[in-house]
Amino acid sequence: LAGCGYATLISALDSDDTGTLSILNGLFKLPNDMVQAAFGGISRSKSSEGSGNRVPGVGTGAALGSEECLARCGMGKR
């Protein structure tokens, strides 16, 4: 199948913090007036409300959707 195969994920992390910084997860939880104050009047538009629900949760990282991909390519669980 096209697009099926192995992939390699390469991450570069500095020595200060080897964790994940998930800015969007926190940003979408803030009230709009706080976002406006923090970013100089730039606000989330009405059309972006609810967009935070589409941001993957913290810790899902590159593993998001891997089971679906394996099943679609007939590779089964690892």
mmJSON file of the N, C-alpha and C atoms, coordinates in Angstrom:
{"data_MODEL":{"atom_site":{
"group_PDB":["ATOM","ATOM","ATOM","ATOM","ATOM","ATOM","ATOM","ATOM","ATOM","ATOM","ATOM","ATOM","ATOM","ATOM","ATOM","ATOM","ATOM","ATOM","ATOM","ATOM","ATOM","ATOM","ATOM","ATOM","ATOM","ATOM","ATOM","ATOM","ATOM","ATOM","ATOM","ATOM","ATOM","ATOM","ATOM","ATOM","ATOM","ATOM","ATOM","ATOM","ATOM","ATOM","ATOM","ATOM","ATOM","ATOM","ATOM","ATOM","ATOM","ATOM","ATOM","ATOM","ATOM","ATOM","ATOM","ATOM","ATOM","ATOM","ATOM","ATOM","ATOM","ATOM","ATOM","ATOM","ATOM","ATOM","ATOM","ATOM","ATOM","ATOM","ATOM","ATOM","ATOM","ATOM","ATOM","ATOM","ATOM","ATOM","ATOM","ATOM","ATOM","ATOM","ATOM","ATOM","ATOM","ATOM","ATOM","ATOM","ATOM","ATOM","ATOM","ATOM","ATOM","ATOM","ATOM","ATOM","ATOM","ATOM","ATOM","ATOM","ATOM","ATOM","ATOM","ATOM","ATOM","ATOM","ATOM","ATOM","ATOM","ATOM","ATOM","ATOM","ATOM","ATOM","ATOM","ATOM","ATOM","ATOM","ATOM","ATOM","ATOM","ATOM","ATOM","ATOM","ATOM","ATOM","ATOM","ATOM","ATOM","ATOM","ATOM","ATOM","ATOM","ATOM","ATOM","ATOM","ATOM","ATOM","ATOM","ATOM","ATOM","ATOM","ATOM","ATOM","ATOM","ATOM","ATOM","ATOM","ATOM","ATOM","ATOM","ATOM","ATOM","ATOM","ATOM","ATOM","ATOM","ATOM","ATOM","ATOM","ATOM","ATOM","ATOM","ATOM","ATOM","ATOM","ATOM","ATOM","ATOM","ATOM","ATOM","ATOM","ATOM","ATOM","ATOM","ATOM","ATOM","ATOM","ATOM","ATOM","ATOM","ATOM","ATOM","ATOM","ATOM","ATOM","ATOM","ATOM","ATOM","ATOM","ATOM","ATOM","ATOM","ATOM","ATOM","ATOM","ATOM","ATOM","ATOM","ATOM","ATOM","ATOM","ATOM","ATOM","ATOM","ATOM","ATOM","ATOM","ATOM","ATOM","ATOM","ATOM","ATOM","ATOM","ATOM","ATOM","ATOM","ATOM","ATOM","ATOM","ATOM","ATOM","ATOM","ATOM","ATOM","ATOM","ATOM","ATOM","ATOM","ATOM","ATOM","ATOM","ATOM","ATOM"],
"id":[1,2,3,4,5,6,7,8,9,10,11,12,13,14,15,16,17,18,19,20,21,22,23,24,25,26,27,28,29,30,31,32,33,34,35,36,37,38,39,40,41,42,43,44,45,46,47,48,49,50,51,52,53,54,55,56,57,58,59,60,61,62,63,64,65,66,67,68,69,70,71,72,73,74,75,76,77,78,79,80,81,82,83,84,85,86,87,88,89,90,91,92,93,94,95,96,97,98,99,100,101,102,103,104,105,106,107,108,109,110,111,112,113,114,115,116,117,118,119,120,121,122,123,124,125,126,127,128,129,130,131,132,133,134,135,136,137,138,139,140,141,142,143,144,145,146,147,148,149,150,151,152,153,154,155,156,157,158,159,160,161,162,163,164,165,166,167,168,169,170,171,172,173,174,175,176,177,178,179,180,181,182,183,184,185,186,187,188,189,190,191,192,193,194,195,196,197,198,199,200,201,202,203,204,205,206,207,208,209,210,211,212,213,214,215,216,217,218,219,220,221,222,223,224,225,226,227,228,229,230,231,232,233,234],
"type_symbol":["N","C","C","N","C","C","N","C","C","N","C","C","N","C","C","N","C","C","N","C","C","N","C","C","N","C","C","N","C","C","N","C","C","N","C","C","N","C","C","N","C","C","N","C","C","N","C","C","N","C","C","N","C","C","N","C","C","N","C","C","N","C","C","N","C","C","N","C","C","N","C","C","N","C","C","N","C","C","N","C","C","N","C","C","N","C","C","N","C","C","N","C","C","N","C","C","N","C","C","N","C","C","N","C","C","N","C","C","N","C","C","N","C","C","N","C","C","N","C","C","N","C","C","N","C","C","N","C","C","N","C","C","N","C","C","N","C","C","N","C","C","N","C","C","N","C","C","N","C","C","N","C","C","N","C","C","N","C","C","N","C","C","N","C","C","N","C","C","N","C","C","N","C","C","N","C","C","N","C","C","N","C","C","N","C","C","N","C","C","N","C","C","N","C","C","N","C","C","N","C","C","N","C","C","N","C","C","N","C","C","N","C","C","N","C","C","N","C","C","N","C","C","N","C","C","N","C","C","N","C","C","N","C","C"],
"label_atom_id":["N","CA","C","N","CA","C","N","CA","C","N","CA","C","N","CA","C","N","CA","C","N","CA","C","N","CA","C","N","CA","C","N","CA","C","N","CA","C","N","CA","C","N","CA","C","N","CA","C","N","CA","C","N","CA","C","N","CA","C","N","CA","C","N","CA","C","N","CA","C","N","CA","C","N","CA","C","N","CA","C","N","CA","C","N","CA","C","N","CA","C","N","CA","C","N","CA","C","N","CA","C","N","CA","C","N","CA","C","N","CA","C","N","CA","C","N","CA","C","N","CA","C","N","CA","C","N","CA","C","N","CA","C","N","CA","C","N","CA","C","N","CA","C","N","CA","C","N","CA","C","N","CA","C","N","CA","C","N","CA","C","N","CA","C","N","CA","C","N","CA","C","N","CA","C","N","CA","C","N","CA","C","N","CA","C","N","CA","C","N","CA","C","N","CA","C","N","CA","C","N","CA","C","N","CA","C","N","CA","C","N","CA","C","N","CA","C","N","CA","C","N","CA","C","N","CA","C","N","CA","C","N","CA","C","N","CA","C","N","CA","C","N","CA","C","N","CA","C","N","CA","C","N","CA","C","N","CA","C","N","CA","C","N","CA","C","N","CA","C","N","CA","C"],
"label_alt_id":[null,null,null,null,null,null,null,null,null,null,null,null,null,null,null,null,null,null,null,null,null,null,null,null,null,null,null,null,null,null,null,null,null,null,null,null,null,null,null,null,null,null,null,null,null,null,null,null,null,null,null,null,null,null,null,null,null,null,null,null,null,null,null,null,null,null,null,null,null,null,null,null,null,null,null,null,null,null,null,null,null,null,null,null,null,null,null,null,null,null,null,null,null,null,null,null,null,null,null,null,null,null,null,null,null,null,null,null,null,null,null,null,null,null,null,null,null,null,null,null,null,null,null,null,null,null,null,null,null,null,null,null,null,null,null,null,null,null,null,null,null,null,null,null,null,null,null,null,null,null,null,null,null,null,null,null,null,null,null,null,null,null,null,null,null,null,null,null,null,null,null,null,null,null,null,null,null,null,null,null,null,null,null,null,null,null,null,null,null,null,null,null,null,null,null,null,null,null,null,null,null,null,null,null,null,null,null,null,null,null,null,null,null,null,null,null,null,null,null,null,null,null,null,null,null,null,null,null,null,null,null,null,null,null],
"label_comp_id":["LEU","LEU","LEU","ALA","ALA","ALA","GLY","GLY","GLY","CYS","CYS","CYS","GLY","GLY","GLY","TYR","TYR","TYR","ALA","ALA","ALA","THR","THR","THR","LEU","LEU","LEU","ILE","ILE","ILE","SER","SER","SER","ALA","ALA","ALA","LEU","LEU","LEU","ASP","ASP","ASP","SER","SER","SER","ASP","ASP","ASP","ASP","ASP","ASP","THR","THR","THR","GLY","GLY","GLY","THR","THR","THR","LEU","LEU","LEU","SER","SER","SER","ILE","ILE","ILE","LEU","LEU","LEU","ASN","ASN","ASN","GLY","GLY","GLY","LEU","LEU","LEU","PHE","PHE","PHE","LYS","LYS","LYS","LEU","LEU","LEU","PRO","PRO","PRO","ASN","ASN","ASN","ASP","ASP","ASP","MET","MET","MET","VAL","VAL","VAL","GLN","GLN","GLN","ALA","ALA","ALA","ALA","ALA","ALA","PHE","PHE","PHE","GLY","GLY","GLY","GLY","GLY","GLY","ILE","ILE","ILE","SER","SER","SER","ARG","ARG","ARG","SER","SER","SER","LYS","LYS","LYS","SER","SER","SER","SER","SER","SER","GLU","GLU","GLU","GLY","GLY","GLY","SER","SER","SER","GLY","GLY","GLY","ASN","ASN","ASN","ARG","ARG","ARG","VAL","VAL","VAL","PRO","PRO","PRO","GLY","GLY","GLY","VAL","VAL","VAL","GLY","GLY","GLY","THR","THR","THR","GLY","GLY","GLY","ALA","ALA","ALA","ALA","ALA","ALA","LEU","LEU","LEU","GLY","GLY","GLY","SER","SER","SER","GLU","GLU","GLU","GLU","GLU","GLU","CYS","CYS","CYS","LEU","LEU","LEU","ALA","ALA","ALA","ARG","ARG","ARG","CYS","CYS","CYS","GLY","GLY","GLY","MET","MET","MET","GLY","GLY","GLY","LYS","LYS","LYS","ARG","ARG","ARG"],
"label_asym_id":["A","A","A","A","A","A","A","A","A","A","A","A","A","A","A","A","A","A","A","A","A","A","A","A","A","A","A","A","A","A","A","A","A","A","A","A","A","A","A","A","A","A","A","A","A","A","A","A","A","A","A","A","A","A","A","A","A","A","A","A","A","A","A","A","A","A","A","A","A","A","A","A","A","A","A","A","A","A","A","A","A","A","A","A","A","A","A","A","A","A","A","A","A","A","A","A","A","A","A","A","A","A","A","A","A","A","A","A","A","A","A","A","A","A","A","A","A","A","A","A","A","A","A","A","A","A","A","A","A","A","A","A","A","A","A","A","A","A","A","A","A","A","A","A","A","A","A","A","A","A","A","A","A","A","A","A","A","A","A","A","A","A","A","A","A","A","A","A","A","A","A","A","A","A","A","A","A","A","A","A","A","A","A","A","A","A","A","A","A","A","A","A","A","A","A","A","A","A","A","A","A","A","A","A","A","A","A","A","A","A","A","A","A","A","A","A","A","A","A","A","A","A","A","A","A","A","A","A","A","A","A","A","A","A"],
"label_entity_id":["1","1","1","1","1","1","1","1","1","1","1","1","1","1","1","1","1","1","1","1","1","1","1","1","1","1","1","1","1","1","1","1","1","1","1","1","1","1","1","1","1","1","1","1","1","1","1","1","1","1","1","1","1","1","1","1","1","1","1","1","1","1","1","1","1","1","1","1","1","1","1","1","1","1","1","1","1","1","1","1","1","1","1","1","1","1","1","1","1","1","1","1","1","1","1","1","1","1","1","1","1","1","1","1","1","1","1","1","1","1","1","1","1","1","1","1","1","1","1","1","1","1","1","1","1","1","1","1","1","1","1","1","1","1","1","1","1","1","1","1","1","1","1","1","1","1","1","1","1","1","1","1","1","1","1","1","1","1","1","1","1","1","1","1","1","1","1","1","1","1","1","1","1","1","1","1","1","1","1","1","1","1","1","1","1","1","1","1","1","1","1","1","1","1","1","1","1","1","1","1","1","1","1","1","1","1","1","1","1","1","1","1","1","1","1","1","1","1","1","1","1","1","1","1","1","1","1","1","1","1","1","1","1","1"],
"label_seq_id":[1,1,1,2,2,2,3,3,3,4,4,4,5,5,5,6,6,6,7,7,7,8,8,8,9,9,9,10,10,10,11,11,11,12,12,12,13,13,13,14,14,14,15,15,15,16,16,16,17,17,17,18,18,18,19,19,19,20,20,20,21,21,21,22,22,22,23,23,23,24,24,24,25,25,25,26,26,26,27,27,27,28,28,28,29,29,29,30,30,30,31,31,31,32,32,32,33,33,33,34,34,34,35,35,35,36,36,36,37,37,37,38,38,38,39,39,39,40,40,40,41,41,41,42,42,42,43,43,43,44,44,44,45,45,45,46,46,46,47,47,47,48,48,48,49,49,49,50,50,50,51,51,51,52,52,52,53,53,53,54,54,54,55,55,55,56,56,56,57,57,57,58,58,58,59,59,59,60,60,60,61,61,61,62,62,62,63,63,63,64,64,64,65,65,65,66,66,66,67,67,67,68,68,68,69,69,69,70,70,70,71,71,71,72,72,72,73,73,73,74,74,74,75,75,75,76,76,76,77,77,77,78,78,78],
"pdbx_PDB_ins_code":[null,null,null,null,null,null,null,null,null,null,null,null,null,null,null,null,null,null,null,null,null,null,null,null,null,null,null,null,null,null,null,null,null,null,null,null,null,null,null,null,null,null,null,null,null,null,null,null,null,null,null,null,null,null,null,null,null,null,null,null,null,null,null,null,null,null,null,null,null,null,null,null,null,null,null,null,null,null,null,null,null,null,null,null,null,null,null,null,null,null,null,null,null,null,null,null,null,null,null,null,null,null,null,null,null,null,null,null,null,null,null,null,null,null,null,null,null,null,null,null,null,null,null,null,null,null,null,null,null,null,null,null,null,null,null,null,null,null,null,null,null,null,null,null,null,null,null,null,null,null,null,null,null,null,null,null,null,null,null,null,null,null,null,null,null,null,null,null,null,null,null,null,null,null,null,null,null,null,null,null,null,null,null,null,null,null,null,null,null,null,null,null,null,null,null,null,null,null,null,null,null,null,null,null,null,null,null,null,null,null,null,null,null,null,null,null,null,null,null,null,null,null,null,null,null,null,null,null,null,null,null,null,null,null],
"Cartn_x":[0.832,0.0,0.874,0.437,1.189,1.222,2.37,2.519,2.711,2.695,2.884,4.346,4.872,6.259,6.735,7.997,8.553,8.973,8.878,9.282,10.225,11.05,11.978,11.654,11.558,11.328,12.627,13.097,14.319,13.954,14.326,14.047,15.352,15.443,16.612,16.18,16.775,16.425,17.66,17.468,18.611,18.787,19.824,20.118,19.308,18.659,17.904,16.635,15.912,14.648,14.403,14.442,14.235,12.767,11.895,10.465,9.823,8.512,7.738,7.091,7.172,6.518,5.257,4.121,2.843,2.12,2.548,2.019,0.542,0.165,-1.224,-2.206,-1.833,-2.745,-3.123,-2.152,-2.423,-3.083,-2.667,-3.191,-4.693,-5.167,-6.589,-7.446,-6.829,-7.591,-7.751,-6.992,-7.072,-8.282,-8.856,-9.933,-9.402,-10.257,-9.864,-9.25,-9.758,-9.198,-7.752,-7.398,-6.01,-5.111,-5.611,-4.838,-4.599,-5.632,-5.489,-4.446,-4.475,-3.522,-2.093,-1.936,-0.599,0.017,-0.813,-0.296,-0.594,-0.802,-0.945,-2.187,-3.318,-4.565,-4.924,-4.024,-4.353,-5.235,-6.371,-7.275,-7.635,-8.144,-8.661,-9.992,-10.202,-11.455,-12.55,-13.786,-14.919,-14.773,-14.181,-14.038,-13.027,-12.14,-11.147,-11.612,-12.755,-13.255,-13.538,-13.108,-13.255,-12.068,-11.15,-9.968,-9.105,-9.137,-8.349,-8.728,-9.958,-10.389,-9.681,-9.114,-8.427,-6.929,-6.425,-5.005,-4.796,-3.882,-3.653,-3.234,-3.618,-3.267,-1.77,-1.315,0.099,0.502,1.637,2.155,1.805,0.943,0.604,1.705,2.314,3.462,3.331,4.402,4.452,3.66,3.23,2.505,1.049,0.589,-0.803,-1.12,-2.042,-2.465,-1.626,-0.617,0.255,-0.487,-1.408,-2.171,-3.039,-3.652,-4.456,-3.602,-2.416,-1.515,-1.099,-0.729,-0.322,-1.457,-2.671,-3.819,-4.105,-4.048,-4.319,-3.307,-2.079,-1.024,-0.904,-1.814,-1.808,-0.615,-0.055,1.144,0.827,-0.4,-0.783,-0.077,-0.417,0.192,1.617,2.452,3.838,3.977],
"Cartn_y":[-1.185,0.0,1.244,2.252,3.508,4.168,4.627,5.316,4.395,3.081,2.138,1.731,1.763,1.392,1.948,1.81,2.296,3.752,4.474,5.878,6.073,7.066,7.392,8.781,8.905,10.194,10.622,11.796,12.328,13.588,13.628,14.792,15.36,16.663,17.331,18.029,17.651,18.222,18.86,20.0,20.615,20.015,20.408,19.834,20.48,21.603,22.295,21.556,21.045,20.368,19.351,18.101,17.06,16.68,17.477,17.21,17.87,17.855,18.432,19.719,20.756,22.018,22.1,22.054,22.032,23.352,24.367,25.718,25.796,25.195,25.313,24.713,23.622,23.022,24.015,24.78,25.776,27.02,27.454,28.685,28.6,27.481,27.356,27.236,27.044,26.971,28.337,29.333,30.678,31.437,32.313,33.179,34.115,34.506,35.335,36.665,37.276,38.558,38.41,37.278,37.039,36.877,36.203,36.035,37.399,38.254,39.601,40.399,40.327,41.078,40.567,39.273,38.685,38.902,38.927,39.015,40.355,41.388,42.736,42.967,42.462,42.706,41.657,40.722,39.634,38.656,38.329,37.417,36.242,35.225,34.087,34.522,34.258,34.645,33.664,34.048,33.162,31.857,31.943,30.731,29.762,30.257,29.366,28.787,29.257,28.717,27.237,26.458,25.015,24.354,25.161,24.598,23.839,24.256,23.575,22.118,21.784,20.392,19.531,20.17,19.411,19.297,19.95,19.863,18.577,17.705,16.446,16.707,15.819,15.951,15.84,16.35,16.279,14.817,14.483,13.123,12.208,12.651,11.777,11.807,12.953,13.093,12.372,11.712,11.043,9.745,9.268,8.004,8.149,9.401,9.639,9.029,8.097,7.502,6.336,5.916,4.84,3.518,3.217,1.963,1.951,3.112,3.216,2.955,3.547,3.397,1.937,1.286,-0.118,-0.996,-0.754,-1.544,-1.312,-0.062,0.275,-0.384,-0.515,-1.107,-2.613,-3.179,-4.618,-5.105,-4.241,-4.597,-5.08,-4.881,-5.326,-4.557,-4.904,-4.23,-4.72,-3.813,-4.199,-4.476],
"Cartn_z":[0.0,0.0,0.0,-0.708,-0.764,0.607,0.998,2.278,3.459,3.227,4.327,4.399,5.564,5.776,7.092,7.336,8.585,8.443,9.517,9.544,10.72,10.626,11.699,12.215,13.521,14.161,14.82,14.482,15.074,15.843,17.111,17.956,18.477,18.506,19.08,20.356,21.46,22.753,23.369,24.03,24.698,26.088,26.765,28.076,29.201,28.924,29.97,30.369,29.395,29.674,28.581,28.938,27.936,27.799,28.37,28.298,27.098,27.091,26.003,26.483,25.68,25.985,25.137,25.774,25.064,25.274,24.544,24.716,24.349,23.227,22.782,23.766,24.414,25.38,26.468,26.952,27.978,27.432,26.245,25.66,25.417,24.913,24.614,25.866,27.021,28.267,28.921,28.428,29.006,28.477,29.297,28.812,27.724,26.795,25.66,26.099,27.185,27.621,28.089,28.659,29.061,27.84,26.816,25.581,24.946,24.935,24.378,25.146,26.459,27.277,27.074,26.992,26.863,25.487,24.449,23.087,22.426,23.211,22.673,21.844,22.291,21.586,20.557,20.303,19.376,20.127,19.561,20.252,19.36,20.0,19.246,18.655,17.406,16.762,17.143,16.87,17.132,16.364,15.159,14.349,14.946,15.821,16.413,17.745,18.247,19.502,19.324,20.269,20.172,19.493,18.952,18.301,19.288,20.53,21.547,21.693,21.341,21.408,20.378,19.332,18.286,18.527,19.583,19.917,20.711,20.271,20.997,22.435,23.313,24.716,24.947,26.082,26.435,26.566,26.005,26.123,24.971,24.042,22.918,21.878,21.678,20.792,19.475,19.07,17.774,17.761,18.919,18.98,18.549,18.406,18.056,16.698,16.661,15.4,14.932,15.696,15.223,15.089,15.99,15.897,14.641,14.321,13.095,11.867,11.843,10.706,10.54,11.632,11.564,11.053,11.535,11.086,9.607,9.158,7.768,6.831,7.291,6.466,6.672,7.469,7.685,8.484,9.318,10.072,11.48,11.963,13.296,14.396,15.647,16.795,16.987,17.524,17.831,19.286],
"occupancy":[1.0,1.0,1.0,1.0,1.0,1.0,1.0,1.0,1.0,1.0,1.0,1.0,1.0,1.0,1.0,1.0,1.0,1.0,1.0,1.0,1.0,1.0,1.0,1.0,1.0,1.0,1.0,1.0,1.0,1.0,1.0,1.0,1.0,1.0,1.0,1.0,1.0,1.0,1.0,1.0,1.0,1.0,1.0,1.0,1.0,1.0,1.0,1.0,1.0,1.0,1.0,1.0,1.0,1.0,1.0,1.0,1.0,1.0,1.0,1.0,1.0,1.0,1.0,1.0,1.0,1.0,1.0,1.0,1.0,1.0,1.0,1.0,1.0,1.0,1.0,1.0,1.0,1.0,1.0,1.0,1.0,1.0,1.0,1.0,1.0,1.0,1.0,1.0,1.0,1.0,1.0,1.0,1.0,1.0,1.0,1.0,1.0,1.0,1.0,1.0,1.0,1.0,1.0,1.0,1.0,1.0,1.0,1.0,1.0,1.0,1.0,1.0,1.0,1.0,1.0,1.0,1.0,1.0,1.0,1.0,1.0,1.0,1.0,1.0,1.0,1.0,1.0,1.0,1.0,1.0,1.0,1.0,1.0,1.0,1.0,1.0,1.0,1.0,1.0,1.0,1.0,1.0,1.0,1.0,1.0,1.0,1.0,1.0,1.0,1.0,1.0,1.0,1.0,1.0,1.0,1.0,1.0,1.0,1.0,1.0,1.0,1.0,1.0,1.0,1.0,1.0,1.0,1.0,1.0,1.0,1.0,1.0,1.0,1.0,1.0,1.0,1.0,1.0,1.0,1.0,1.0,1.0,1.0,1.0,1.0,1.0,1.0,1.0,1.0,1.0,1.0,1.0,1.0,1.0,1.0,1.0,1.0,1.0,1.0,1.0,1.0,1.0,1.0,1.0,1.0,1.0,1.0,1.0,1.0,1.0,1.0,1.0,1.0,1.0,1.0,1.0,1.0,1.0,1.0,1.0,1.0,1.0,1.0,1.0,1.0,1.0,1.0,1.0,1.0,1.0,1.0,1.0,1.0,1.0],
"B_iso_or_equiv":[0.0,0.0,0.0,0.0,0.0,0.0,0.0,0.0,0.0,0.0,0.0,0.0,0.0,0.0,0.0,0.0,0.0,0.0,0.0,0.0,0.0,0.0,0.0,0.0,0.0,0.0,0.0,0.0,0.0,0.0,0.0,0.0,0.0,0.0,0.0,0.0,0.0,0.0,0.0,0.0,0.0,0.0,0.0,0.0,0.0,0.0,0.0,0.0,0.0,0.0,0.0,0.0,0.0,0.0,0.0,0.0,0.0,0.0,0.0,0.0,0.0,0.0,0.0,0.0,0.0,0.0,0.0,0.0,0.0,0.0,0.0,0.0,0.0,0.0,0.0,0.0,0.0,0.0,0.0,0.0,0.0,0.0,0.0,0.0,0.0,0.0,0.0,0.0,0.0,0.0,0.0,0.0,0.0,0.0,0.0,0.0,0.0,0.0,0.0,0.0,0.0,0.0,0.0,0.0,0.0,0.0,0.0,0.0,0.0,0.0,0.0,0.0,0.0,0.0,0.0,0.0,0.0,0.0,0.0,0.0,0.0,0.0,0.0,0.0,0.0,0.0,0.0,0.0,0.0,0.0,0.0,0.0,0.0,0.0,0.0,0.0,0.0,0.0,0.0,0.0,0.0,0.0,0.0,0.0,0.0,0.0,0.0,0.0,0.0,0.0,0.0,0.0,0.0,0.0,0.0,0.0,0.0,0.0,0.0,0.0,0.0,0.0,0.0,0.0,0.0,0.0,0.0,0.0,0.0,0.0,0.0,0.0,0.0,0.0,0.0,0.0,0.0,0.0,0.0,0.0,0.0,0.0,0.0,0.0,0.0,0.0,0.0,0.0,0.0,0.0,0.0,0.0,0.0,0.0,0.0,0.0,0.0,0.0,0.0,0.0,0.0,0.0,0.0,0.0,0.0,0.0,0.0,0.0,0.0,0.0,0.0,0.0,0.0,0.0,0.0,0.0,0.0,0.0,0.0,0.0,0.0,0.0,0.0,0.0,0.0,0.0,0.0,0.0,0.0,0.0,0.0,0.0,0.0,0.0],
"pdbx_formal_charge":[null,null,null,null,null,null,null,null,null,null,null,null,null,null,null,null,null,null,null,null,null,null,null,null,null,null,null,null,null,null,null,null,null,null,null,null,null,null,null,null,null,null,null,null,null,null,null,null,null,null,null,null,null,null,null,null,null,null,null,null,null,null,null,null,null,null,null,null,null,null,null,null,null,null,null,null,null,null,null,null,null,null,null,null,null,null,null,null,null,null,null,null,null,null,null,null,null,null,null,null,null,null,null,null,null,null,null,null,null,null,null,null,null,null,null,null,null,null,null,null,null,null,null,null,null,null,null,null,null,null,null,null,null,null,null,null,null,null,null,null,null,null,null,null,null,null,null,null,null,null,null,null,null,null,null,null,null,null,null,null,null,null,null,null,null,null,null,null,null,null,null,null,null,null,null,null,null,null,null,null,null,null,null,null,null,null,null,null,null,null,null,null,null,null,null,null,null,null,null,null,null,null,null,null,null,null,null,null,null,null,null,null,null,null,null,null,null,null,null,null,null,null,null,null,null,null,null,null,null,null,null,null,null,null],
"auth_seq_id":[1,1,1,2,2,2,3,3,3,4,4,4,5,5,5,6,6,6,7,7,7,8,8,8,9,9,9,10,10,10,11,11,11,12,12,12,13,13,13,14,14,14,15,15,15,16,16,16,17,17,17,18,18,18,19,19,19,20,20,20,21,21,21,22,22,22,23,23,23,24,24,24,25,25,25,26,26,26,27,27,27,28,28,28,29,29,29,30,30,30,31,31,31,32,32,32,33,33,33,34,34,34,35,35,35,36,36,36,37,37,37,38,38,38,39,39,39,40,40,40,41,41,41,42,42,42,43,43,43,44,44,44,45,45,45,46,46,46,47,47,47,48,48,48,49,49,49,50,50,50,51,51,51,52,52,52,53,53,53,54,54,54,55,55,55,56,56,56,57,57,57,58,58,58,59,59,59,60,60,60,61,61,61,62,62,62,63,63,63,64,64,64,65,65,65,66,66,66,67,67,67,68,68,68,69,69,69,70,70,70,71,71,71,72,72,72,73,73,73,74,74,74,75,75,75,76,76,76,77,77,77,78,78,78],
"auth_comp_id":["LEU","LEU","LEU","ALA","ALA","ALA","GLY","GLY","GLY","CYS","CYS","CYS","GLY","GLY","GLY","TYR","TYR","TYR","ALA","ALA","ALA","THR","THR","THR","LEU","LEU","LEU","ILE","ILE","ILE","SER","SER","SER","ALA","ALA","ALA","LEU","LEU","LEU","ASP","ASP","ASP","SER","SER","SER","ASP","ASP","ASP","ASP","ASP","ASP","THR","THR","THR","GLY","GLY","GLY","THR","THR","THR","LEU","LEU","LEU","SER","SER","SER","ILE","ILE","ILE","LEU","LEU","LEU","ASN","ASN","ASN","GLY","GLY","GLY","LEU","LEU","LEU","PHE","PHE","PHE","LYS","LYS","LYS","LEU","LEU","LEU","PRO","PRO","PRO","ASN","ASN","ASN","ASP","ASP","ASP","MET","MET","MET","VAL","VAL","VAL","GLN","GLN","GLN","ALA","ALA","ALA","ALA","ALA","ALA","PHE","PHE","PHE","GLY","GLY","GLY","GLY","GLY","GLY","ILE","ILE","ILE","SER","SER","SER","ARG","ARG","ARG","SER","SER","SER","LYS","LYS","LYS","SER","SER","SER","SER","SER","SER","GLU","GLU","GLU","GLY","GLY","GLY","SER","SER","SER","GLY","GLY","GLY","ASN","ASN","ASN","ARG","ARG","ARG","VAL","VAL","VAL","PRO","PRO","PRO","GLY","GLY","GLY","VAL","VAL","VAL","GLY","GLY","GLY","THR","THR","THR","GLY","GLY","GLY","ALA","ALA","ALA","ALA","ALA","ALA","LEU","LEU","LEU","GLY","GLY","GLY","SER","SER","SER","GLU","GLU","GLU","GLU","GLU","GLU","CYS","CYS","CYS","LEU","LEU","LEU","ALA","ALA","ALA","ARG","ARG","ARG","CYS","CYS","CYS","GLY","GLY","GLY","MET","MET","MET","GLY","GLY","GLY","LYS","LYS","LYS","ARG","ARG","ARG"],
"auth_asym_id":["A","A","A","A","A","A","A","A","A","A","A","A","A","A","A","A","A","A","A","A","A","A","A","A","A","A","A","A","A","A","A","A","A","A","A","A","A","A","A","A","A","A","A","A","A","A","A","A","A","A","A","A","A","A","A","A","A","A","A","A","A","A","A","A","A","A","A","A","A","A","A","A","A","A","A","A","A","A","A","A","A","A","A","A","A","A","A","A","A","A","A","A","A","A","A","A","A","A","A","A","A","A","A","A","A","A","A","A","A","A","A","A","A","A","A","A","A","A","A","A","A","A","A","A","A","A","A","A","A","A","A","A","A","A","A","A","A","A","A","A","A","A","A","A","A","A","A","A","A","A","A","A","A","A","A","A","A","A","A","A","A","A","A","A","A","A","A","A","A","A","A","A","A","A","A","A","A","A","A","A","A","A","A","A","A","A","A","A","A","A","A","A","A","A","A","A","A","A","A","A","A","A","A","A","A","A","A","A","A","A","A","A","A","A","A","A","A","A","A","A","A","A","A","A","A","A","A","A","A","A","A","A","A","A"],
"auth_atom_id":["N","CA","C","N","CA","C","N","CA","C","N","CA","C","N","CA","C","N","CA","C","N","CA","C","N","CA","C","N","CA","C","N","CA","C","N","CA","C","N","CA","C","N","CA","C","N","CA","C","N","CA","C","N","CA","C","N","CA","C","N","CA","C","N","CA","C","N","CA","C","N","CA","C","N","CA","C","N","CA","C","N","CA","C","N","CA","C","N","CA","C","N","CA","C","N","CA","C","N","CA","C","N","CA","C","N","CA","C","N","CA","C","N","CA","C","N","CA","C","N","CA","C","N","CA","C","N","CA","C","N","CA","C","N","CA","C","N","CA","C","N","CA","C","N","CA","C","N","CA","C","N","CA","C","N","CA","C","N","CA","C","N","CA","C","N","CA","C","N","CA","C","N","CA","C","N","CA","C","N","CA","C","N","CA","C","N","CA","C","N","CA","C","N","CA","C","N","CA","C","N","CA","C","N","CA","C","N","CA","C","N","CA","C","N","CA","C","N","CA","C","N","CA","C","N","CA","C","N","CA","C","N","CA","C","N","CA","C","N","CA","C","N","CA","C","N","CA","C","N","CA","C","N","CA","C","N","CA","C","N","CA","C","N","CA","C","N","CA","C","N","CA","C"],
"pdbx_PDB_model_num":[1,1,1,1,1,1,1,1,1,1,1,1,1,1,1,1,1,1,1,1,1,1,1,1,1,1,1,1,1,1,1,1,1,1,1,1,1,1,1,1,1,1,1,1,1,1,1,1,1,1,1,1,1,1,1,1,1,1,1,1,1,1,1,1,1,1,1,1,1,1,1,1,1,1,1,1,1,1,1,1,1,1,1,1,1,1,1,1,1,1,1,1,1,1,1,1,1,1,1,1,1,1,1,1,1,1,1,1,1,1,1,1,1,1,1,1,1,1,1,1,1,1,1,1,1,1,1,1,1,1,1,1,1,1,1,1,1,1,1,1,1,1,1,1,1,1,1,1,1,1,1,1,1,1,1,1,1,1,1,1,1,1,1,1,1,1,1,1,1,1,1,1,1,1,1,1,1,1,1,1,1,1,1,1,1,1,1,1,1,1,1,1,1,1,1,1,1,1,1,1,1,1,1,1,1,1,1,1,1,1,1,1,1,1,1,1,1,1,1,1,1,1,1,1,1,1,1,1,1,1,1,1,1,1]
}}}
